[in-house]
Amino acid sequence: MITVFTPTFNRAYALPKLYESLCSQTSSQFEWVIVDDGSTDNTKEIVLNWINERKIDIRYIYQPNAGKPVAHNRGVAEAKGDMFVCVDSDDYLVPDAIKCIMNCIKKIQSKKDLIGILAFRMHADKTPITRISDNSVKACTLSDAYKRHGLSGDTMLIFKTEVVKRFEFPVVAGEKFIPEGYLYNKIDKIGKLLILRKCLYVCEYLDDGYTKNVSKLIFNNYKSYVIHINARLKEIDKGFDKLFDSIRYDSVMIAHHEKRIIRKAVYPLLAIIGYIPGVLIAYRRYGNLMNSDKK
């Protein structure tokens, strides 16, 4: 069975499309775990109605508003499926998505180095979001897919549940966001993903979604972001990547007028080299937020 996990917050208006897509699946070998992160709209009411319809297996979990990382940690802990996939509340699946995943599971189970599947995404108008230029690659890590095999765009990631259960997003008091890459970078160390060149996941980038609000999310949750950047700096090998991440570290610390930025850095020398670019990026990316924060 597959666990389809959806974290949601005040998305009662968007969830029906995802529900309809799950009801239309050609395979019923899945559960839908919804973690409601403190919604104040009628999310609970509509989900309970769906549960009563008994068309698909739904488990609804409510938590006080704590952010997507906490919701994700809870969803992983509650997952009962062999495979785990996160589908956001503003997105949905094509009718044979579950069946396609099920067809890949035997391949994954037969090879110890495979820990999941990398499938493709598309827009509602069927325009592909995910592209990969290397048509010969059959399996690789997520980072290698982007760096060595010409992968571009967002992807659909399906992991073995036993693997994703090994990790949690860190939780910082007063903050509710950390880039998903924090988790993916750690999972990357475990094994490879089978490349499934088919669009199974349909995206609708809403105005209140992550993609259109990334700078604001980083600024408002900068301590978590620094944890993510520092974890990357300790894991990556290439000097250029380390410098780039050091600049990103500098920029967000400068934006919040943090003290002892160099002393706190994972690589103090790179933080010194990246300081001036960090200042420029801080004011370019977070300038408006810094001004509004002063007010």
Secondary structure, 3 states (H helix, E strand, C coil): CEEEEEEECCCCCCHHHHHHHHHCCCCCCEEEEEEEECCCCCHHHHHHHHHHHCCCCEEEEEECCCCHHHHHHHHHHHCCCCEEEECCCCCEECCCHHHHHHHHHHHHHHCCCEEEEEEEEEECCCCECCEECCCCCCEECHHHHHHHCCEECCEEEEEEHHHHCCCCCCCCCCCCCCCCHHHHHHHCCCCEEEEEEEEEEEECCCCCCCHHHHHHHHHHCHHHHHHHHHHHHHHCCCHHHHHHHHHHHHHHHHHCCCCCHHHHCCCHHHHHHCHHHHHHHHHHHHHHHHHHHHC
